[in-house]
């Protein structure tokens, strides 16, 4: 399994620091937080960025993320497609294989599961065509929050299968897997080729409905069923990419190099069990 550090984990650090910290901690890659990328490119180039990755012997895994891609009005959807074009061109330039894309929130008017599938498939096919021109794949990440249109692995996987494009796959985030009510059986039914990235994190011991991103913890420090999730991923033959993604403001105040080392030790411990 190739291990990466997601830029959300070290939110207050800049991209250059993320790359250096990931390399120093022994990670294989970095998931680039898109605002950090745009900030970096204000006065530096994609060539500078490639050199920085090479200097610290890590690889770009993904750019995170294009948010709320579905159920948008015409103007907003045009901006989504423009953002996809922008980030795909940047991904191509730095040889970053994936961009994470996130489904939209539930619209004000109620929608059926069939309508969610239809809208998601339509949008992902549009964006897949943009990404294909740049040799980039899109990783579709379901969210466990109750206001998200796609809350479970089963629904996300059904959508990806209906899209039926080689450059469209899934993200499983252990936090969203738990909060949205996904099950181990859903992983057992998954073709590992459709899973592009596994976001590994943990959470405090609170009722599911009370958990927010701020309650995330380093892997192994909370109550998420990581042992079962990781064991089942191994069982189905998944051995591609795992990335530590933690939106915990308390962690953002820590030294990013120290936090990266702690994150690497935590994820190593989880995968060694």
SERO-4910 file (N, C-alpha, C, O; in steps of 0.05 Angstrom, whole numbers):
BEGIN
 pado doro    nc1    nc2    nc3   cac1   cac2   cac3    cc1    cc2    cc3    oc1    oc2    oc3
  Unk    A     17    -24      0      0      0      0     18     25      0     35     28     17
  Unk    A     13     43    -19     28     68    -19     13     88      0    -11     91     -1
  Unk    A     28    101     17     17    118     38     23    147     32     45    155     24
  Unk    A      1    163     35      4    192     29     -7    209     52    -21    199     69
  Unk    A      1    234     52     -8    254     71    -26    274     56    -18    285     36
  Unk    A    -50    277     66    -69    296     54    -65    324     66    -61    327     90
  Unk    A    -65    344     49    -60    371     57    -80    382     77    -75    403     89
  Unk    A   -103    369     79   -123    378     99   -113    373    128   -120    387    146
  Unk    A    -96    352    130    -86    345    157    -68    367    169    -68    371    193
  Unk    A    -54    380    151    -36    402    159    -46    428    147    -30    443    135
  Unk    A    -71    434    151    -84    455    136    -70    482    136    -70    496    116
  Unk    A    -58    490    158    -45    516    160    -17    517    147     -6    539    144
  Unk    A     -6    495    140     20    494    127     16    499     97     -5    493     86
  Unk    A     36    510     84     34    514     55     42    489     40     51    469     53
  Unk    A     39    489     14     44    465     -2     73    455      0     79    432      2
  Unk    A     91    474     -2    120    467      0    126    453     26    141    433     27
  Unk    A    114    462     48    118    450     74    105    422     75    117    404     86
  Unk    A     81    419     63     69    393     62     87    373     49     90    350     59
  Unk    A     98    380     27    115    362     11    140    355     27    148    331     29
  Unk    A    153    375     39    177    370     55    171    353     80    186    334     86
  Unk    A    149    358     93    141    343    117    134    314    110    142    296    124
  Unk    A    120    311     88    113    283     79    138    268     73    140    244     80
  Unk    A    156    280     59    181    266     52    198    259     76    208    237     78
  Unk    A    200    278     95    215    273    119    203    251    136    218    237    150
  Unk    A    177    248    135    163    228    152    163    201    138    156    181    151
  Unk    A    171    199    113    172    174     99    147    166     84    144    143     76
  Unk    A    129    186     79    106    180     62    115    177     33    135    188     24
  Unk    A     98    162     18    103    159    -11     93    182    -27    104    189    -48
  Unk    A     71    195    -17     58    215    -34     44    236    -17     44    235      7
  Unk    A     33    256    -32     18    278    -20     -7    282    -36     -8    282    -60
  Unk    A    -29    285    -21    -54    294    -33    -54    325    -31    -54    335     -8
  Unk    A    -54    338    -53    -51    367    -54    -78    381    -48    -98    375    -61
  Unk    A    -78    399    -28   -102    415    -23   -103    437    -43    -84    453    -45
  Unk    A   -124    439    -59   -125    456    -82   -119    486    -75   -105    498    -91
  Unk    A   -130    498    -54   -123    525    -48    -93    529    -43    -82    550    -50
  Unk    A    -80    509    -32    -51    511    -28    -36    511    -55    -16    524    -58
  Unk    A    -47    495    -73    -35    493   -100    -37    520   -114    -18    530   -125
  Unk    A    -60    533   -112    -64    559   -126    -46    580   -113    -35    597   -127
  Unk    A    -43    578    -87    -26    597    -73      3    594    -82     18    613    -86
  Unk    A     12    569    -84     40    562    -92     45    574   -120     66    585   -126
  Unk    A     25    571   -138     29    579   -166     26    609   -171     29    618   -194
  Unk    A     21    624   -150     20    653   -154     47    664   -161     49    684   -176
  Unk    A     68    652   -150     95    663   -156    115    641   -163    139    646   -165
  Unk    A    105    616   -167    122    594   -175    108    579   -197     84    583   -202
  Unk    A    122    560   -210    112    547   -233    107    517   -227    115    507   -207
  Unk    A     94    504   -246     90    475   -244    117    460   -246    121    439   -234
  Unk    A    136    471   -260    163    460   -261    176    461   -234    189    442   -226
  Unk    A    172    483   -220    183    486   -193    170    465   -175    184    453   -158
  Unk    A    145    460   -179    131    441   -162    141    413   -167    145    397   -148
  Unk    A    145    406   -192    156    379   -198    183    375   -186    189    354   -176
  Unk    A    200    396   -187    226    394   -175    224    391   -145    240    376   -133
  Unk    A    205    404   -132    201    401   -103    193    373    -96    204    362    -76
  Unk    A    175    361   -111    168    333   -106    192    315   -109    197    297    -92
  Unk    A    207    319   -130    231    302   -135    252    306   -112    264    286   -104
  Unk    A    255    330   -103    275    336    -82    269    321    -57    287    312    -43
  Unk    A    243    318    -51    235    305    -25    226    276    -30    215    264    -11
  Unk    A    230    266    -54    224    238    -61    196    229    -53    193    207    -42
  Unk    A    177    246    -59    149    238    -57    135    245    -83    145    259   -100
  Unk    A    111    233    -87     96    236   -111     69    250   -106     58    246    -84
  Unk    A     59    266   -124     32    276   -121     12    253   -126     13    239   -146
  Unk    A     -7    249   -107    -27    228   -110    -53    240   -122    -64    229   -141
  Unk    A    -62    262   -111    -87    274   -120    -87    304   -114    -71    314    -99
  Unk    A   -106    317   -127   -113    344   -119   -141    343   -106   -160    332   -118
  Unk    A   -143    354    -83   -168    355    -67   -179    384    -66   -164    402    -58
  Unk    A   -202    388    -74   -221    372    -89   -239    391   -103   -239    415    -98
  Unk    A   -255    380   -121   -277    396   -134   -302    390   -118   -311    367   -118
  Unk    A   -313    410   -105   -334    406    -86   -362    408    -98   -367    425   -116
  Unk    A   -381    392    -88   -410    395    -94   -415    397   -124   -425    417   -134
  Unk    A   -408    376   -138   -408    377   -167   -437    373   -179   -441    379   -202
  Unk    A   -455    363   -163   -482    357   -173   -503    376   -162   -499    389   -142
  Unk    A   -526    376   -177   -549    393   -170   -541    422   -167   -548    436   -148
  Unk    A   -527    432   -188   -519    460   -189   -535    474   -211   -544    461   -230
  Unk    A   -539    501   -208   -552    516   -229   -532    519   -252   -509    511   -250
  Unk    A   -541    530   -275   -526    530   -299   -499    545   -295   -478    535   -304
  Unk    A   -500    568   -282   -475    584   -279   -456    569   -261   -432    568   -266
  Unk    A   -466    558   -239   -448    543   -220   -436    519   -234   -413    512   -229
  Unk    A   -452    505   -250   -442    481   -263   -421    488   -284   -402    474   -288
  Unk    A   -425    511   -297   -404    520   -316   -378    525   -301   -356    519   -311
  Unk    A   -379    536   -277   -355    540   -261   -343    514   -252   -318    511   -251
  Unk    A   -359    494   -246   -349    467   -239   -333    456   -262   -311    446   -258
  Unk    A   -344    458   -286   -329    447   -310   -304    463   -315   -283    451   -323
  Unk    A   -304    489   -311   -280    505   -315   -259    497   -294   -235    496   -300
  Unk    A   -268    493   -269   -249    484   -248   -237    457   -255   -214    452   -250
  Unk    A   -254    439   -265   -244    413   -273   -223    416   -295   -202    402   -294
  Unk    A   -228    432   -315   -208    437   -336   -182    448   -325   -160    439   -332
  Unk    A   -184    467   -306   -161    480   -294   -144    459   -279   -120    457   -283
  Unk    A   -157    444   -261   -143    425   -244   -132    401   -260   -111    390   -254
  Unk    A   -147    393   -281   -137    371   -297   -112    379   -312    -93    364   -315
  Unk    A   -111    404   -322    -88    414   -336    -64    415   -317    -41    408   -325
  Unk    A    -68    424   -293    -47    424   -273    -38    396   -266    -14    391   -263
  Unk    A    -57    378   -262    -50    350   -256    -33    338   -278    -14    324   -273
  Unk    A    -41    343   -303    -25    333   -325      4    344   -324     23    330   -330
  Unk    A      6    370   -318     32    383   -318     51    371   -297     75    370   -301
  Unk    A     40    363   -274     57    353   -252     55    323   -249     65    311   -230
  Unk    A     41    310   -268     38    281   -268     24    271   -242     33    252   -229
  Unk    A      2    284   -236    -14    276   -213    -38    260   -224    -53    270   -240
  Unk    A    -41    235   -215    -60    217   -229    -89    222   -223   -106    215   -239
  Unk    A    -96    234   -200   -124    236   -191   -132    264   -183   -115    280   -173
  Unk    A   -157    270   -187   -171    293   -174   -195    282   -159   -211    266   -171
  Unk    A   -198    290   -135   -221    281   -119   -245    299   -125   -242    324   -125
  Unk    A   -268    287   -130   -292    302   -135   -314    293   -115   -315    270   -108
  Unk    A   -330    312   -106   -349    307    -84   -377    313    -93   -382    334   -106
  Unk    A   -396    296    -87   -424    301    -95   -436    325    -81   -426    334    -60
  Unk    A   -458    335    -92   -471    359    -81   -488    353    -57   -493    329    -50
  Unk    A   -498    374    -45   -517    371    -23   -545    366    -33   -551    371    -57
  Unk    A   -562    356    -16   -590    351    -24   -603    378    -31   -601    397    -15
  Unk    A   -616    380    -54   -630    404    -61   -654    409    -43   -663    392    -28
  Unk    A   -664    434    -44   -687    442    -27   -711    424    -32   -725    416    -14
  Unk    A   -716    419    -58   -738    401    -65   -728    372    -62   -705    366    -70
  Unk    A   -744    355    -52   -736    327    -47   -730    313    -73   -743    318    -94
  Unk    A   -710    295    -73   -703    280    -96   -702    250    -89   -696    243    -66
  Unk    A   -707    234   -109   -706    205   -105   -678    194   -109   -661    208   -120
  Unk    A   -673    170   -100   -647    157   -105   -642    155   -135   -619    159   -144
  Unk    A   -662    149   -150   -659    147   -180   -650    174   -191   -634    175   -210
  Unk    A   -662    196   -181   -654    222   -191   -625    229   -183   -611    242   -199
  Unk    A   -617    221   -159   -589    225   -151   -570    210   -169   -550    221   -178
  Unk    A   -577    185   -175   -560    169   -193   -559    182   -221   -537    184   -232
  Unk    A   -582    189   -231   -583    201   -258   -566    226   -260   -550    230   -279
  Unk    A   -569    244   -240   -554    269   -240   -524    264   -237   -508    276   -250
  Unk    A   -517    246   -218   -489    241   -213   -475    228   -237   -453    236   -244
  Unk    A   -489    210   -251   -478    197   -275   -474    218   -297   -453    218   -310
  Unk    A   -493    235   -301   -491    256   -321   -467    274   -317   -451    279   -335
  Unk    A   -464    283   -292   -442    302   -286   -415    288   -287   -397    299   -299
  Unk    A   -413    264   -276   -388    250   -277   -379    243   -305   -355    243   -311
  Unk    A   -398    237   -323   -391    232   -351   -380    258   -364   -361    257   -379
  Unk    A   -393    280   -358   -383    306   -369   -354    311   -359   -337    317   -375
  Unk    A   -350    308   -333   -324    314   -322   -303    293   -330   -279    300   -334
  Unk    A   -312    268   -334   -294    247   -343   -283    254   -371   -259    248   -376
  Unk    A   -299    265   -388   -290    272   -415   -269    294   -414   -250    294   -429
  Unk    A   -273    314   -396   -253    334   -392   -226    322   -382   -205    327   -392
  Unk    A   -229    305   -361   -205    293   -349   -190    275   -369   -166    274   -368
  Unk    A   -205    261   -385   -193    242   -404   -174    256   -423   -153    245   -431
  Unk    A   -180    280   -431   -163    295   -450   -136    301   -437   -116    305   -452
  Unk    A   -134    300   -411   -109    306   -397    -97    281   -384    -76    283   -371
  Unk    A   -108    258   -389    -97    234   -378   -100    232   -348    -84    220   -334
  Unk    A   -122    243   -338   -127    245   -309   -152    229   -302   -170    227   -318
  Unk    A   -152    217   -278   -175    202   -268   -188    218   -245   -175    234   -231
  Unk    A   -214    214   -242   -230    228   -221   -238    208   -200   -250    187   -206
  Unk    A   -233    214   -175   -240    197   -152   -264    209   -138   -262    230   -126
  Unk    A   -286    194   -139   -312    204   -129   -315    196   -100   -314    173    -93
  Unk    A   -318    216    -82   -318    212    -53   -346    217    -42   -355    240    -41
  Unk    A   -359    196    -33   -385    200    -19   -380    211      9   -359    207     21
  Unk    A   -400    226     19   -397    239     46   -419    228     64   -442    225     55
  Unk    A   -413    223     89   -432    211    108   -452    231    119   -471    222    132
  Unk    A   -448    257    115   -466    276    127   -494    273    115   -498    266     92
  Unk    A   -514    279    131   -542    274    123   -552    293    102   -573    288     90
  Unk    A   -537    315     96   -546    333     75   -532    327     49   -536    342     29
  Unk    A   -517    306     47   -503    298     22   -521    280      6   -535    263     17
  Unk    A   -520    283    -20   -536    266    -38   -526    237    -40   -542    219    -45
  Unk    A   -501    233    -34   -489    206    -36   -475    200    -10   -453    211     -5
  Unk    A   -488    184      8   -478    181     35   -465    153     40   -453    149     60
  Unk    A   -469    134     21   -459    107     27   -442     97      4   -444    106    -19
  Unk    A   -425     78     10   -408     65    -10   -425     51    -31   -418     52    -54
  Unk    A   -447     38    -22   -463     23    -41   -474     42    -63   -474     35    -87
  Unk    A   -485     65    -55   -496     84    -75   -474     95    -92   -477     97   -116
  Unk    A   -451    103    -80   -429    114    -96   -419     93   -116   -413    100   -139
  Unk    A   -417     68   -108   -408     47   -126   -427     42   -149   -419     38   -171
  Unk    A   -453     43   -142   -473     40   -164   -471     63   -184   -473     58   -208
  Unk    A   -466     87   -175   -463    110   -193   -438    105   -211   -439    109   -235
  Unk    A   -416     98   -198   -391     94   -214   -394     72   -234   -384     74   -257
  Unk    A   -408     51   -227   -412     29   -246   -429     39   -269   -425     31   -292
  Unk    A   -449     55   -264   -466     66   -285   -452     86   -303   -457     87   -327
  Unk    A   -433    101   -291   -417    119   -308   -401    103   -328   -399    110   -351
  Unk    A   -389     81   -318   -375     62   -336   -353     76   -353   -351     72   -377
  Unk    A   -336     91   -339   -312    103   -351   -288     94   -336   -288     92   -311
  Unk    A   -267     87   -350   -243     77   -337   -230     98   -319   -216     90   -300
  Unk    A   -234    123   -324   -222    144   -308   -240    155   -286   -236    177   -276
  Unk    A   -261    140   -279   -278    147   -256   -277    124   -236   -283    101   -243
  Unk    A   -270    130   -212   -269    110   -190   -278    122   -164   -290    144   -164
  Unk    A   -272    109   -142   -282    116   -116   -261    125    -97   -237    118    -99
  Unk    A   -269    140    -77   -254    144    -52   -271    133    -30   -295    138    -28
  Unk    A   -259    117    -13   -271    109     13   -257    125     35   -233    121     38
  Unk    A   -271    141     49   -261    155     73   -272    140     97   -297    138     99
  Unk    A   -255    131    115   -265    115    138   -284    130    155   -303    119    166
  Unk    A   -280    157    158   -299    173    174   -326    174    161   -346    169    174
  Unk    A   -327    180    135   -353    181    121   -365    153    118   -390    150    119
  Unk    A   -349    133    115   -358    105    115   -374    100    140   -396     88    139
  Unk    A   -364    108    163   -377    103    189   -401    121    193   -422    111    200
  Unk    A   -398    147    189   -420    165    195   -443    162    177   -466    167    185
  Unk    A   -439    153    152   -461    150    133   -474    123    134   -494    118    121
  Unk    A   -464    105    151   -477     79    155   -469     58    134   -484     39    130
  Unk    A   -447     61    121   -437     40    103   -429     15    119   -424     17    143
  Unk    A   -428     -7    105   -423    -33    119   -400    -47    107   -392    -42     84
  Unk    A   -389    -66    122   -367    -82    113   -376    -99     88   -360   -103     70
  Unk    A   -401   -107     88   -411   -122     65   -409   -106     39   -405   -117     17
  Unk    A   -411    -80     41   -409    -63     17   -380    -64      6   -376    -63    -18
  Unk    A   -361    -65     24   -333    -68     15   -329    -96      2   -316    -98    -18
  Unk    A   -341   -116     14   -338   -143      4   -349   -146    -24   -339   -163    -40
  Unk    A   -368   -129    -31   -380   -130    -58   -366   -113    -78   -373   -112   -102
  Unk    A   -345    -99    -70   -331    -79    -87   -309    -92   -104   -293   -108    -94
  Unk    A   -309    -84   -129   -286    -91   -146   -263    -72   -139   -266    -48   -142
  Unk    A   -240    -82   -130   -219    -64   -121   -209    -45   -143   -197    -24   -137
  Unk    A   -213    -52   -168   -204    -35   -189   -219     -9   -190   -210     11   -202
  Unk    A   -243     -9   -178   -259     16   -178   -252     34   -154   -262     56   -152
  Unk    A   -235     25   -136   -227     41   -113   -200     53   -119   -180     39   -121
  Unk    A   -199     80   -121   -174     94   -127   -159    102   -102   -134    100   -102
  Unk    A   -173    111    -81   -160    122    -57   -176    114    -32   -200    114    -32
  Unk    A   -161    106    -11   -173    101     15   -163    123     34   -139    125     40
  Unk    A   -181    140     44   -175    160     64   -177    147     92   -199    138    100
  Unk    A   -155    145    106   -155    132    132   -153    152    154   -135    169    155
  Unk    A   -172    151    173   -173    169    196   -189    156    217   -200    134    213
  Unk    A   -192    168    240   -207    157    262   -225    179    273   -225    201    263
  Unk    A   -240    173    294   -259    192    305   -264    188    335   -260    166    345
  Unk    A   -272    209    348   -278    208    376   -303    190    381   -318    184    363
  Unk    A   -306    182    406   -327    164    414   -352    181    420   -358    187    443
  Unk    A   -367    187    399   -391    203    400   -413    189    384   -406    173    366
  Unk    A   -438    194    389   -459    184    371   -454    193    342   -445    215    337
  Unk    A   -460    176    323   -454    182    295   -465    209    287   -452    224    272
  Unk    A   -490    215    295   -503    240    287   -489    265    298   -495    286    288
  Unk    A   -473    262    318   -459    285    330   -431    289    319   -418    310    323
  Unk    A   -421    269    304   -393    271    294   -391    291    271   -407    291    253
  Unk    A   -371    308    273   -364    327    251   -335    323    244   -321    308    258
  Unk    A   -326    336    223   -298    333    215   -279    340    237   -257    329    239
  Unk    A   -287    359    254   -269    368    276   -264    347    296   -246    349    313
  Unk    A   -281    325    296   -277    303    315   -259    281    304   -256    260    317
  Unk    A   -247    285    281   -229    265    270   -204    263    287   -196    283    300
  Unk    A   -192    239    286   -167    234    301   -148    219    283   -155    208    262
  Unk    A   -123    218    291   -103    201    277   -113    172    278   -125    164    298
  Unk    A   -106    157    258   -115    128    257   -106    113    282    -83    115    291
  Unk    A   -124     98    293   -118     82    317   -124     95    343   -122     82    364
  Unk    A   -132    121    343   -137    135    368   -166    137    375   -174    148    395
  Unk    A   -184    126    357   -212    130    362   -228    104    360   -217     82    367
  Unk    A   -253    106    352   -271     83    353   -280     72    326   -297     54    325
  Unk    A   -269     83    304   -277     72    278   -266     44    275   -245     37    285
  Unk    A   -281     27    259   -273     -1    256   -251     -4    235   -255    -18    215
  Unk    A   -228      9    240   -207      9    220   -196    -19    215   -189    -26    192
  Unk    A   -194    -35    236   -183    -62    232   -201    -78    213   -190    -92    196
  Unk    A   -227    -76    216   -245    -90    199   -245    -79    170   -245    -94    151
  Unk    A   -244    -52    168   -244    -40    142   -218    -48    127   -219    -56    104
  Unk    A   -195    -45    140   -170    -51    127   -168    -81    120   -159    -89     99
  Unk    A   -177    -98    139   -177   -126    134   -194   -134    110   -186   -152     94
  Unk    A   -217   -121    107   -235   -128     84   -223   -117     58   -226   -129     37
  Unk    A   -211    -93     59   -197    -83     35   -176   -102     26   -173   -107      2
  Unk    A   -161   -113     45   -140   -133     37   -153   -158     26   -143   -170      7
  Unk    A   -176   -166     38   -190   -190     29   -199   -188      0   -198   -208    -14
  Unk    A   -208   -164     -8   -216   -162    -36   -193   -156    -55   -197   -154    -79
  Unk    A   -169   -153    -44   -146   -149    -61   -138   -120    -66   -123   -115    -85
  Unk    A   -148   -102    -49   -140    -74    -53   -114    -68    -39   -110    -74    -16
  Unk    A    -95    -57    -55    -68    -51    -44    -56    -27    -58    -32    -28    -66
  Unk    A    -72     -7    -63    -63     16    -79    -55     40    -62    -31     43    -56
  Unk    A    -74     56    -54    -67     82    -42    -83     87    -16   -108     85    -16
  Unk    A    -69     93      6    -82    101     30    -70    128     38    -46    133     36
  Unk    A    -87    146     47    -79    174     53    -91    183     79   -115    179     84
  Unk    A    -76    196     96    -85    207    121    -98    234    117    -84    253    110
  Unk    A   -124    236    121   -139    261    117   -154    267    143   -174    253    149
  Unk    A   -146    288    157   -158    294    183   -163    324    184   -144    340    183
  Unk    A   -188    332    187   -196    360    189   -199    367    219   -221    373    228
  Unk    A   -178    367    234   -180    372    263   -164    398    269   -140    398    268
  Unk    A   -179    420    275   -165    446    281   -143    444    301   -123    458    299
  Unk    A   -147    427    321   -126    424    342    -99    414    329    -78    424    337
  Unk    A   -101    397    309    -77    387    296    -64    408    279    -40    408    275
  Unk    A    -80    427    269    -69    448    251    -50    466    266    -35    481    253
  Unk    A    -52    466    292    -34    483    308     -7    469    314     12    482    324
  Unk    A     -5    444    308     20    429    313     41    435    291     34    442    269
  Unk    A     65    431    297     87    433    277     81    412    255     77    389    261
  Unk    A     80    420    230     72    402    209     91    378    205     83    356    197
  Unk    A    117    382    211    136    360    210    131    339    232    131    315    227
  Unk    A    125    349    256    119    331    278     93    317    273     91    293    278
  Unk    A     73    331    263     47    319    257     49    298    235     37    277    237
  Unk    A     65    304    214     69    284    193     82    259    203     75    237    195
  Unk    A    102    262    221    114    238    233     94    222    249     94    197    248
  Unk    A     78    236    265     57    222    281     37    208    263     28    186    269
  Unk    A     29    221    241     10    209    223     22    184    210      8    164    206
  Unk    A     47    186    202     60    162    189     62    139    209     56    116    202
  Unk    A     69    145    234     71    124    254     44    111    259     41     87    262
  Unk    A     23    128    260     -4    118    265    -14    101    243    -25     79    248
  Unk    A    -10    109    218    -21     93    196     -4     68    192    -15     47    186
  Unk    A     22     69    197     38     45    197     29     24    217     27      1    211
  Unk    A     22     34    241     12     16    262    -14      3    254    -18    -21    259
  Unk    A    -32     18    242    -58      7    233    -54    -15    212    -67    -36    213
  Unk    A    -36    -10    193    -33    -30    172    -16    -53    180    -15    -74    166
  Unk    A     -1    -51    202     15    -74    211     -1    -93    228      9   -115    234
  Unk    A    -25    -85    237    -40   -102    254    -54   -124    239    -68   -141    251
***
